[in-house]
Amino acid sequence: MTSSSGDALTTADTWTVARVMLIEDDPSVREGLRLSLGRHGHEVDVAGTGEEGLRRLHAVPADIVVLDLMLPGLDGFEVCRRIRAGGPTPIVMLTARGDDLDVVSGLEAGADDYVVKPVRPRVLEARIRAVLRRGGQGTAAGGREVHGDLVIDRGSLTVAKGGVPIVLPPLELRLLLELSAAAGQVFSRQQLLESVWDLDFLGDSRLVDACVQRLRTKIEDVPSKPRYVQTARGFGYRFGPL
């Protein structure tokens, strides 16, 4: 499959072609991104408001959502929370500012990654491909791990706590698998960005911290006093249990 500009999707890349739901209120930005993503082979559905985007997602699920935070009416933070509450669909948020407040709030709402406006189409495409890759890959071959009341089945990619299944989005599952595969080993944030997020110099350590916080709310009895995913202060994280 080749675009009009001569860019080709190689055989190895074709599996990252996706159905993208783009929610952006600025018509010129929306159309420019729609055309750019379409040239990379993606099927792009668009919406100008959060309400419209949620309706379209309900009618036809997407492989990934590209979501502007500053939307009229229902803002991007609330849209993000609603999408995440409904399932593990990956979300890349667009923010007009790269400041801590917007980025951290968006990540805590459930976004998997972010791109700062003005959006460079190549950067957005790279982020989309990275999110799709990590959502479609496991971290290690099969095996069943029992850590106290937490059971991780790598063969079926399922997690249960106290016998109750826990549904984790792909990113949180990959993070848990990566940490638990080397229990007791400390991973730096940069190591986790490279192994879980597939990001090197494009990475942001806030992605790791926000994902750890979300994961803790699901597998820890007391998230503020984690037993499983522990902080190695000044460096990163390691897997317990204590």
Order of alpha helices (4+ residues) and beta strands (2+ residues): beta-alpha-beta-alpha-beta-alpha-beta-alpha-beta-alpha-beta-beta-beta-beta-alpha-beta-alpha-alpha-beta-beta
